Amino acid sequence: MPRKFKSGEWVKVKGKLISPKMQVIQYVPKKDSIFGLVDNDSYLECVWYKNGERKSKVFHQNRLIKIIETGGLLNTFTTNSKLSLT
């Protein structure tokens, strides 16, 4: 099965409205319990942050969809505060 994603791409779980925005880390080998074969091209390790805590999980690539949204995992808001001498 061909690989659908690259490291660093943004993905979400298909069919879930409240699925977190995750970043693909890498493909991981997973052994099939029935046949005993190792699959190197179907399972992805993804990472996301919730309440400042890093979470990681392995997903099958067919359960994920690519999202166009760019940016970091953590939302940071910067304000330009200007000092006034008057």
Secondary structure, 3 states (H helix, E strand, C coil): CCCCCCCCCEEEECCCCCCCCEEEEEEEEEECCCCCCEEEEEEEEEEEEECCEEEEEEEEHHHEEECCCCCCCCCCCCCCCCCCCC
